[in-house]
């Protein structure tokens, strides 16, 4: 199982939120590039990044930060937030971003997802499914749709998507443990590789996820709060690969 340490960017700074609430924004590190380099030194191969301003505004906002990490580290950058057009997709892929997360467009512009898969290939994409009471949310998690997260996942699989990042919004940034029940239901419903996000607290959570043969796990708050050691998490993930 791949461990993806997370860096969320707002106003150019590393921050974390609780339950996706922008009113809870907390700065957690001084420098995004140095933070990413620290993750690399600990053995990470991927870094999960989110443009929080971009998610709210529906456009590229902090692109320079992500480009600097793609250039300044050997990490493969997975990026979500504000990616709404084929132009956005081409922009980031041309600048070394390894995988783009399509979130809001999966709900509002599913044809764009299909077009992206056909034009660039599914290995460059994951669809982000962020659920609140099982319903998928968009637009920085402020807009909750009336589609069940499983139904959305099946639609995305039909569109050619091979990787899904699933977040239970109610657990994000809360260190309350991942939603194993919903993750298992998702894994049973589709053949896509599943990346778990939201709620991971400690090495026990990593082992629980790895035992379920998930593709990956995103760790954010736990790393900054010191409840999870990245090296230990990577080792635990590798033991169940």
Secondary structure, 3 states (H helix, E strand, C coil): CEEEEEEEEECCEEEEEECCEEEEEEEEECCHHHHHHHHHHCCCCEEEEEEHHHHHHCCCCCHHHHHHHHHHCCCEEEEECCCCCHHHHHHHHHCCCCEEEECHHHHHCHHHHHHHHHHHCHHHEEEEEEEECCEEEECCCCEEEEEEHHHHHHHHHHCCCCEEEEEEHHHCCCCCCCCHHHHHHHHHHCCCEEEEECCCCCHHHHHHHHHCCCCEEEECHHHHHCCCCHHHHHHHHHHCC
